[in-house]
Amino acid sequence: MTTLQPIDAAILAAFVLVTVGVGFLISGRASKNLRSYFLGGNSIPWYLLGVSNASGMFDISGTMLMVTWLFVYGLKSVWIPWLWPVFNQIVLMAYLSVWLRRSGVLTGADWIRLRFGSSRGAQAAHLVVVLFALINVVGFLAYGFIGAGKFAATFLPWQLAADPATNANLYGLAITALTTLYVVKGGMYSVVFTEVLQFVVMTVACVGVGILAMTKVSPEMLARVVPAGWHDLSFGWEVGLDWTTLLPAAAERVAGDGWRLFSLFFSVALLKGLLASMAGPAPNYDMQRVLSARTPREAALMSGVVSLVLLLPRYMLITGLAVLALVFLREAPAASDGRFDFDLILPLAMREFVPTGLFGLLLAALLAAFMSTYAATVNAAPAYVVNDIYKRYIRPDASDATYVRMSYATTVVVVVVGTALGFVIDQLQDVVNWIVGSLYGGYIAANLLKWHWWRFNGWGYFWGMLTGIAAAMICAVALNGQGTLWGFEKNLAVFPVILGVSLAGSVLGSLLTPPDDRAVLDRFYLRVRPWGWWGPVHGRLAASHPKLRANRDWPRDAFNVAVGIVWQTALTAAGIYLVLQDSRRLGLAAITAVVCMAILKVTWYDRLEDYPDDVAAEMARAERELHDS
């Protein structure tokens, strides 16, 4: 068993000092104004933003869950992250990042003003998106806090409390405080440049763990401890994995997750994932990265980089730790009450098998994973409070220095609230299921319609979001303590209900109130140029803009999304099959990925543009003025 040796502690300490130091070194550059603090002044290259975004998605809590899913579900676990949905980066890459970046705004709430104007309905829409953003951020902070605490308590030698749960929470508190320190000082500059450093560390550690697992676990050893079908991506009506005799705890996990009817789960996850992805990124760190890009084209390239650089190394780590645990730790009870705590498979496998030196590097990498995700999430919250509430309603004429100081204070408050929530929640799966199953069900309808339907107005957005959030909250309270509903995971079971309630609120709220101001609709459509039901607006603008062309790219965009999802899935499977030493399936995955990239080169990359030709010069001038300001 590996313990924290001096060399490991030195690696970890050096990493922490460098990370925090970067935040302080560039704090002067970040504090010039709000655009510099939250978007890096729209001057950060797309490839750095892409690596930063990939690093931000490589979090401890998510990695712990994915190790558990691969441990229990085998290759079928590739489909489970579609719940989040993991392929939202593909939709962003294909077309939505371009649309979003064309807006030229600072936050998601700023975007609401561009889309709906300044009417009372628009003001209500603005307030409700700020509310959703804060709920979303606090939920993700609690999720990160739980994972970081459990992770650190497993490795660090100091007992901060006698009770294991309290000990983990105190470690989580210490790590979140440290992360908050450098984010507060450095803003988006700090987030991006430290995340690039963190990603390099994480990638080296991931490859090292993957190679370690390949040397210790042969395909024959693994085959003896997993059920039939574990190696297969394919599935039938049911998940088809019988753990009953091999590991009863895993059989209980499958039953408790509520995904035994895997075809039904897959269908719901795909439908929900497509709708959620088309709705656009939630108002959090992912949206801030897109808005930080220098141009719309670079925003699309940034989203494409995420899948390319993230999936292979991350799944080498996930697979390495999962197979080591399957072969050598299958009967080790991890929880204090003697039950198998699946959240601790990752740290236990690390502690038992990773040698000194690599152990310290991996500790630094996973701490980096937590810090990068947490930092990006924290950076998103004050953007909404300061820019969209304090600046707009309380002190619109304050100095930039005042707004930056308010951002510092807001960051601390949001971290405290998210941390407090993490203290009262025990399991990562509970937080993830509620965020992706319930809360996002209330987000989808209004945010899908805002892109594609001209008649959708501020009041429709307000009522759609409000009824969706309320339905998610009510379902969370009503179903508390129930693992499944009708034999299906409870949050997914109620997703259609929440979606339906939100859709009704969106449509009725729009049709029972007047349309938005024509000038607002014209400005939005001319600048963003989405496809969808924009006929009346396009017809009106065509009279004054004879060269105006409608966006008829939706068939190509849909095709690129489909190819992109196959490409992303192939990259994921390749990382797993590489560590499993399954050369035949690895070859198929690699060939699939290469073919998809060749197709996307022609149908996506070669067709990227910042703005349509009919407004390109005008919009380029506006971009330069925005950057100069």
N, C-alpha and C positions, 0 to 999 in steps of 0.2 A: 504494500500500500504506500502510495506517494504522500508525503507530508510536505508542508511548506518549508523548503530548504532556503538557506541564505541567498543562493543565486536566484531562486524563484522570487523571493521577496525583493531583491534588488531590481529585477526586471520589472516587477509590478510597480515599485516605487518610482523608477525612472519614467515609466509610461505616464503615471499620474502627474508627476511634476512637469513633464513636457506638455501634456494636454492642458493643464490649468495655466501654464505659462503662456501658451499661445493666446488664450483668451485675454490675458492682461496685455500682452504685447501689441495686439491689434485693436484694443478697445478704443484708442483714439480715432482710428479710421472708421470704426463702426458707429461712433456716437455723433457724427456730423449732423445727421437728420434722420427722420423716420425711414426714408427709403434706403439709406445706407444701413440702418440698424436691422430692418426686417428683410430687405431684399438684396443686400450687398451692393446697393447702388446700380443694379442691373449691369454689373461689369465683370461678373465671374464667368469664366469660360464654361461651355455646356458640358465638356467631358469631366470637369471637376464637380459640377453640380450633379452629374449622373452618378459618379462614384460616391459622392456624398449621400445622395438619395439611397443608393444601394446599401451603404453603411448604415443609414438610419433605419432601414428595414431589417437589418441583421441584429435583432435584439435578443437578449437573454431569454426573456419569457417566451417569445415565439419559437426560439430554437429548442427550448426545453419541451414545449408542446410537440414540435415536429419530431424530436427524438422519440417521444412517447408514441406518437401516431405511427411512425415507421416500425418501432418495436412491436406494436400490437397488430397493425393492419398490413405490414409489409409494403409492397409496391403500390397497393391500393391507396396508401396514404398520400400518394402524389395528388389525388383528386380532392383531398380534404381541404387544403388551403384555398380552394375555389370559393369557400365560404366567405373569405375576407373581403373581396375576391382578389386572389393573387394576380389574375390576368387584367386587372385594371390598368397596369402599366402598358399592356398591349393596346388597349383602346386609347389611352393617352398618346402613345406613340403614333398610332394610325392617323388620328385626326384631332383629338380633343385638346391636346396640349397646344396645338396651333391656335385653335379657337380661343382658348383661355388666355394665352399670352397676348393675342391681338387686342385684348381689352385694355392693357396697359395700366391696370389698377394695382393697388397695394395689398388688398386682402379680399377674401371672399365676400365680405359685407360691402366693400367698395364696388365689387362687381354687381351686387344687387342694385346699387344706385345707378350704374350704367344701364342695366337691363330695364329697370322699372321707373327710374326718374326720382322725383322728390315729392310726389303726392303723399297723401296720408297712407294710402295702401302701400306705397314704396317704403315709407318710414316703418310701418308695421312689419313688412318683410325684412327690412334691415335689422330690426330688433330681434326677430325670431331666429335669424341665421346666427346672430351673435350668441343667443341663448344656446342653440344647438352646438355651436363651436365650443363653447365653454364646457357643456356637459360631455361632449366627445373628448375634449382634452383631459378633463378630470378623470374620465373613465380609463383612458390610456395611461395616465400617470399612475393610477392605482394598479393597473395591470403590470406596468414596469416595476413598480415598487415591490410587489409580491415576488416576482421572479428574481430580482436582484437580491432580496433578503434571503430567500431560500438558498440561492447559489452561494452567496458569501459565507453564510453560516456553516456550510458544509466544509469549507476549506480553511478559513481563517482561524487561527488557534485560540483567540481570546473569547472567553465566555462573557458576554455582556449582560446576560440574565440566566437564571437557573432554568426557567421554562423555555423549551426549544422554540416555540412559536414566538415568544417575546424576543428571544435572542435573534431570530431571523428578522423580525420587524425592526429591531434596533440597528442591525447591519444595513437594512434597506434605507433607514433614515440617514445614516452616515453617508452612504453612497449618493443618495439623492441630494443631500446638502452640498457635497463636493461638486457634483455635476452642475447644480444650479449656480454655483459660484462663477464658473467660467462662462456659462451661457449669458448670465446677467451682464457681464463685462463686455463680451465680444459680439453679441448679436449674431446675425447671419454669417458674417465673416468668420467668426470663431467657430460656429457650427460646421461650416463647409470645410475649412482648412484642417480642423482637428479630425473631422470624419474621414478625410482622405488619408491622413496618417493612421487613423484607427483601422481603416479598411486594409491597408498594407499589412499591418500586424495580424489582423484577422485571417487574411488569405494565407499567409505563411503558416499560421497555426493550424488552419483547416487542412491544408495539404499534408502537414506533418501528421495529424491525427489519422487522416485517411490512409496514409502509407503504413502507420503503426498497426492499424486494424488489419490491413492486408497481410502483414507479416505474421500476425498472431492468430488470425481466424481463417481457416481454409473453407472453401465452398462446402466440403463434406462435413466439417464440424458444424456449420450453420444449418445445413439440411437436416441434421439429427434433432435440432431443438425447435424447429418452426413447423407449423402445420402445412398440409398440402394447400397450394394456391398462394402461399405467402410471397413467392417470387413473381407473381403475375400481375400485370397492370389491369388485365381484363377481370370482369366480375359478372355475376348473374343477377337474378332478382334479389337474392340475399348475398351478404358479404362473403359467405362460403369459407370461413376460417374457424376450425374447430380446435379451440385451445383447452378443452375440458380436461383432458388427461395430461397435456404438456405443462400448462400453467393456468390453474383455475382463476387466478387473479386477473389474467388477461381476458378470460371468458367473461368474467364479471364486468370488466371495463367495456367490452363490446356491447353487452346488454345495457349498461348504464348510459353509454353515449347516445343510444337511441338511433344508431345508424345501421342496424342489422339489415334492414330493407335497403340495400345499398343502391339499387337502381332508382328507387324513389329519392333517396338522398342526393344522388348524382344529378337527377333531373331538376330538383329544387335548387341545388347549389349552382347549376349552370344557368338556370333562368334568373335567379336572384343575382348572380354574379354579372351577367350581361346587363341587366337593368341598372344595377348599382354602378357599373363601370360607365355606362352611357350617361348616367346622371352627373358624372364628373367627380373629381376628388372632393372628399369632405373638407370643410374649412380647417385644415390642419397643416402639418409640415409638408405633405406631398404637394398641396396647392401652392405653398410658399415657394417651393423649389421651381415649379413651373413659372410662376410670376417673376422669379428672380432671373430667369434666362435673358440673355441680351436681345434676342429676336424670337419671333414665333417659330421659325425653322429650327433654331437651336433648342427651343423648348421640346420639340418633337424628338430631336436627336438625343437630348438628355434622357427622356423617358425610355428610349430604345436601349441606351447603355445599361440601364438598371438590370434588365434580365440577362444581358450578355455577360456582365462581370460578376453578378451575384450568385447565380444558381449553382454552377458547377462546384466552386469551392465550398459554399455553404452546405451542399448536400454531401460532399466528402466528409465534412465534420459530423453531420447528423448521422450518416450511415456508419461511420467509424465507431462512434460512441454507442449507437443502437446495437450493432452486431457484437461488440465487446460485452455489453450488458446481457444480451441474449445468451451468449455462450457461457459466461462466467459469473453473472450476478442474478440469475433468474429467480432464485429463491430467497434473496436477501430482503427482509422486511425493512423498509426505509422509514416508516412513520413511527412515532413514539408509542402508538397504540398497537403496534405489531402488524398493521395492514401494509400492503405494498403501496407506497406513495409514488405514483408514476412521475410526478413532477421532479423527483430527485434521481431519475435514471441518469440524466446527463452528469450532474456533479459526482454521483457515486462512481460512474464509469471513469471519469477523469481521475478521481482520487485513487482508484485501484490500479490503473493501467498506464497512465501517461508518465513518462520518466522525467526526472529532474531536468530543468532547463526548458524542455518543451512544455512542461507543466506550468512554469512561470509565464512563458509566452502565451499559452492558451488562457491562463487566468487573465492576463492583460488583454487578450483579444476579446474574451467574453465580457470583461468589464467595459471594454471599448464598445462592444455591441450594445450593452445597456446604456452607456453614456451617450452614444450617438443617437439612439432612438429617443431617449429621454430629453436630450438637448434639443432635438428638432421639434418635439412636441411642445416643450416649454417655450421655445421661441415663437410658436404660432399663437399662444394664448394672449400675450400682451398686445399683439398686433390688433386684436379685436377690441380689447378693453380700451386701449389708449387711442388708437386711430378712429375707432367706430363708435365709441361712447364718450370718452373724456374730451377728445379734440372736437367732436362734432356738436355735442350737447352742453358741455360744461365750460371748456376754455378753448374756443376756436382760435384765439389770437395769442396763445402762449408761445414761448420760444421753443426752438428745437431742443435745447438743453433740458427744459422742463418736461417735454414729452419723453425724452430718453430716461430721465429720472423716474417718471411715472411708470415706464416700462420695467425698470428695475423692481419697483415696489409691487407691481402687478404680478411679476414672475414669482416673487416670494409667496404672495398670497395663494396663487393657483397651486404652487407646489405643496403648500401646507394642506390645502383642501384635498388634493389628490392623495397625499400621503396618509391623511386621516382616514380616507375611504379604504386605502390598502390595509390599514390596521384591522378593519372589521371584516375583511373578506379573506377566506382561507385558500381557495383554489383558483388557479389561473383559468381553468376551463369555464368556470362560472362567469368571469368577467368577459372572456372572449365570446361566449355564446350570447350574452346579453347585448354586447356592442354590435356584433355582426348579424345576429338573428333578429333582435327586436328593434334596437335603436335605428339601425340602418334601414329597416323596413319602413320606418316613418320618414326617412330622408329621401327615398328614391323617387316617389311620384312627382313631387313638386320640382325637384331638381332635374328630372328628365324632361318635364314639360317646358321648363324655362328656356331650354335650348331650341326646342322644335316646334312650338306653337305660338303664333303671333298673338292670339287672343288671351293667352295666359297673362294675368296681370299681378300687381303687387298684392292685392287682397287674396287672390288665388294662392299665391305663394305662402302668405301668412297663414291662411286657414289650412292649407295642405300640410305645412310643417307643424303647426300647432296641434292639429288632430293626430298627426303621426307620432309626435313626441309623447302626447298624452296617452295614446293607445299603447305605446311601448312601455310607458311607466305603469299603466294599469295592469298590463299583462305580466310585467315583472313581479308586481305585488301579488296578483291573483294566483300565479303559478309558483310562488316561492315554495321550495321544498319538493317539488315534483321533478323527478329526473326526466320522465318522458310523458308525452300526452298522445293518446291513441297509439301507443307503441312507437312514437317518433320523438326525436329530441324536441323539447318543448318550445324553444325559441324559433326553430324552423317550422314547427307545426302551426304556430300563430302568425308566421310571417305573411301568408296571404291575407289574413284578416287585417293586420296592421297596414299592409299595402293598400287594401281596398278602402279602408277608412280614410287614409291619407289621399288617395286618388279622388274619392268623393268630395272631400274638403277642398281639394285643388280645383276641380272642375266647377263645383257649385259656387265657390268663392269667386271664381272668374266670371261666370255667366250671369251672376246676380249683381254684379257691379260693372260700372262703365269700363271700356277698354282704356289702356294706358295712353298717354299723350302721344300723338303721331310723331312729333319731333323726336321723342325719346326712342320710339321703335325704329324710326328711320336711321338715327345715329347708330344704334346698336347693330342693326342689320348691315348697314353699309360698312361698318368697321370689322365685325366678327365674321359675317357671311356664313352662317350655319345652313345645313340643309334641313328640310322639314316643311311644315305647313306655314310658309311665309308669303304665300301668293299675293294677298292684298298689299302688303308692304312693298314687295318687289315691284308690283304693277305701278304703284304710286311713285316710287323712286325712278322707274324706267323713263318716266316722262321728262325728268330733269337730268337724268344720266343715261343718255342713249346707248352707251357702250356697256352698261351694267349687265352682268351675266349672273344668273342664278347658280347656286352650288348644286350640281347634279352628280356629285362624286360619291353618293352614298353606296352604290353597288361596289365600287372599288374599295371604299373604306371598309365595308362589311367583309369583302374578300380578304383584305389585309388583316383584319382582326382575326378571321378564322385561321389564316396561315400563321399569324403571330402566336396564337394560342397553341397550335401544334408545335411550333418552334420552341416556345417556352417549356412545354411539357417534355419535349425531347431533351432539352438541356438538363431539366430536372432528373429525368430517368438516367441520363448519361452519368451524372455524378454518383448516383446510387449504384448502377451496374459496374462502374469502374472499381469501386471499393469491394463490391461483391465478387469481383473477378469473373464476371459473366461476359466473356468476350463477344459471343454471338449477339446478345441483346445490346451490348454496348455499341457494337458496330452498326446495328440497325438504328439506334438512337442518334449516333453521330451522323450517319448518312441523311437521316430525316432532318436534322438541324441544318446541315449544309445546304440541302435542297431548298428548305424554307428560306434561308438567308439569300440564296440566289434569286428566288422569286421576289422577295421583298426588295431587293436591290432595284429591280425593274419597276415594280408596281407601287412602291412606297418611296424609297430614297430618291430616285430620279425625278419624282413628281412633287417633292416638297417645295413650298413657296411661302414666303412671309405673308404676302397679301395678294389678292387677285390683281391682275394687270390693270383693271380699270380704276383702282384706287392706290396702286402700289407707291407712286411718287408722293402722293399726299400723306399716306400713312408713314412712309419712311421719314418724311420731314417731321412729323409729329413724334416719332421715336427719338430722333436726334434732339428735339427740343426737350423731351421728357428726360433723356439721359443728361443733357447739359444742366438741367435744373436740379 
